[in-house]
Amino acid sequence: MANYATNNFFAQTENEKDLITIEQFIEENFCDSNIARHGQCVESEFYSKWECPQKEMDELIALLEAPKRIYIRIHSYELANEYVSFRTFSNGVWNIK
């Protein structure tokens, strides 16, 4: 059985269409997601196998209308294997810390 990582996701943009795209993408691709919308921000918590779902995040970025105008941060952790990751996306580039 695979261990599941918890992902705390935050995105902020002035592009309304991109906010809707993010909400739909999370709902369609991740089970047991919780999504909250606050003005120009979307926050979510969802699960993925083992680690941060980078492949899916890259797919999401490819769907956005204005990827260079969005800020995303995702904190992923899976405590049983002592896995922790913190990533940000801004100006069209991922930064993994």
PyMOL commands that set and color helices and strands:
alter all, ss='L'
color gray80, all
select helices_A, chain A and resi 16-29+54-63+67-69+79-81
alter helices_A, ss='H'
color red, helices_A
select strands_A, chain A and resi 4-12+34-38+41-49+71-78+83-90+93-96
alter strands_A, ss='S'
color yellow, strands_A
deselect
rebuild
show_as cartoon
